[in-house]
Amino acid sequence: MEKNYALIKAIQIFGSGAALARHLGVTRGAICKASKGMMPVPKSWCPVIELETKGQVKCEDLLPGIDWSIFRNLPKTKETHPEGGNCVA
């Protein structure tokens, strides 16, 4: 499996895998598995990480193969869809 270097960069920005896990509401084990490439980064993590890293880590880098521009062009709402992107009111 290939390491997810974008997620590793996010871990460094947050200060630790535990800090990122707390912020996302997931286990440290999930962060570890995703960073080591043992599981894909869940789509729901990507917009949160991009926002909290102020764009230093992009959704496209965390989870390639998804056309993230679709989500970027949606109108902004108060709710975020659990699979990533914004809900359309």
C-alpha positions in Angstrom: 0.0 0.0 0.0 1.1 3.5 -0.8 1.3 6.2 2.0 -1.0 9.2 1.7 1.5 12.0 1.9 -1.2 14.7 1.9 -2.7 13.2 5.0 0.7 12.9 6.6 1.2 16.7 5.8 -2.2 17.4 7.5 -1.1 15.4 10.6 2.0 17.5 10.8 0.0 20.8 10.5 -2.4 19.6 13.2 0.5 18.6 15.4 -0.3 14.9 15.7 -2.5 12.2 14.4 -4.4 12.3 17.7 -5.2 16.0 17.3 -6.5 15.4 13.7 -8.5 12.4 14.9 -10.1 14.5 17.7 -10.9 17.3 15.2 -12.6 14.8 12.8 -14.3 12.8 15.5 -12.6 9.6 14.5 -10.1 7.2 16.1 -6.3 7.6 15.9 -6.3 4.1 14.3 -8.4 5.4 11.4 -6.0 8.2 10.8 -3.0 5.8 11.0 -4.6 3.3 8.6 -5.5 6.1 6.1 -2.0 7.7 6.3 -0.4 4.3 5.7 -2.6 3.6 2.7 -4.4 0.7 4.4 -7.7 2.4 3.7 -8.8 5.4 1.5 -9.3 8.8 3.1 -13.1 9.1 3.6 -14.6 11.7 1.5 -16.1 13.4 4.5 -12.7 14.2 5.9 -11.4 16.0 2.8 -13.3 19.3 3.0 -12.7 19.6 6.7 -9.0 19.0 6.4 -8.7 21.5 3.4 -10.6 24.1 5.4 -8.7 23.7 8.6 -5.3 23.6 6.9 -6.3 26.8 5.1 -5.8 25.1 1.7 -2.3 23.7 2.5 -3.8 20.2 2.0 -6.3 20.0 -0.8 -9.2 17.5 -1.3 -7.6 16.5 -4.6 -4.4 15.5 -2.9 -6.1 13.6 -0.1 -8.4 11.6 -2.3 -7.6 11.8 -6.0 -10.0 10.5 -8.6 -13.0 12.6 -7.5 -13.9 15.7 -9.4 -13.9 18.0 -6.4 -14.7 21.0 -8.7 -18.3 19.9 -8.6 -18.4 20.5 -4.9 -16.5 23.7 -5.0 -19.1 25.2 -7.4 -22.1 24.4 -5.2 -23.8 27.3 -3.4 -22.6 27.6 0.2 -25.1 26.6 2.9 -24.9 26.1 6.6 -24.9 22.3 6.3 -22.2 20.2 4.8 -23.0 16.9 3.2 -21.5 13.9 5.1 -19.9 12.6 1.8 -18.2 15.9 1.2 -19.2 19.1 -0.4 -22.1 21.4 0.4 -25.8 20.5 0.6 -27.9 22.4 -1.9 -30.9 24.0 -0.2 
